[in-house]
């Protein structure tokens, strides 16, 4: 299930408050500034810093 354009517009990295890159086909949201990857579970972004993993 794709994320709505409205949601993409308001989402920001919870750590640095910066912009995000959406990789919906991989079920991921990337913050290149923090080098973190947030997951998308069943169309719901999990925007918790403790749940993020490093961007490799």
C-alpha positions as MATLAB code, in Angstrom:
seq = 'XXXXXXXXXXXXXXXXXXXXXXXXXXXXXXXXXXXXXXXXXXXXXXXXXXXXXXXX';
ca = [
       0.000    0.000    0.000;
       1.619    3.265   -1.096;
       1.983    6.179    1.294;
      -0.289    9.112    0.586;
       1.293   12.235   -0.906;
      -0.079   14.252    2.036;
       1.722   12.005    4.536;
       4.978   12.184    2.585;
       4.722   15.956    2.600;
       4.498   16.244    6.408;
       6.871   13.439    7.476;
      10.331   14.433    8.674;
      13.147   12.573   10.368;
      12.316   12.361   14.079;
      15.998   12.720   14.987;
      17.153   15.700   12.891;
      13.776   16.961   11.579;
      15.261   16.844    8.073;
      13.834   15.630    4.746;
      13.368   11.962    3.931;
      13.756    9.742    0.876;
      10.911    7.277    0.326;
      11.750    3.808   -1.004;
       8.302    2.252   -0.809;
       9.157   -0.695   -3.060;
      11.723   -1.748   -0.418;
       9.471   -0.799    2.510;
      11.944    1.816    3.714;
      12.315    5.507    4.433;
      15.855    6.926    4.437;
      17.295    9.933    6.218;
      20.595   10.610    4.475;
      21.596   13.284    7.014;
      21.381   10.877    9.981;
      22.216    7.807    7.869;
      19.160    5.981    9.261;
      16.584    3.678    7.670;
      13.028    3.598    8.982;
      10.787    0.714    7.968;
       7.279    0.745    6.552;
       5.064   -2.011    8.031;
       1.822   -2.715    6.158;
       1.769    0.824    4.754;
       2.513    2.445    8.139;
       5.832    4.272    8.623;
       7.600    3.279   11.846;
       9.278    6.589   12.641;
      10.983    5.642   15.917;
      14.688    6.398   16.267;
      15.132    3.331   18.501;
      13.622    1.127   15.761;
      15.713    2.608   12.919;
      18.767    0.863   11.554;
      21.934    2.330   10.053;
      21.931    3.163    6.354;
      24.595    1.110    4.627;
];
